[in-house]
Amino acid sequence: MVSAHDLPWPFAGKCHALLCRNYIKERDWYDYSWYLSRGGQINRQILEAALNQQGPWRGKNINIDKDWPKAALAKKLNHSTGTK
């Protein structure tokens, strides 16, 4: 049996990894840029469910709109690189 997903599903998983890791894994940022270069859309339902289960948003029942992932990733990147 083989499972197949559209691009928004694994893109959500990649965003979850980027947002929840305590360290920078450069391959994740490469993959993120790959998804973006293909016009990637994030499956917000998958991302929201993953963030509510694991990571700093665990149990907070956040509601992710279309702008939330970009803002959260920018904040994480700026914090990781020491820029504001």
Order of alpha helices (4+ residues) and beta strands (2+ residues): alpha-alpha-alpha-alpha
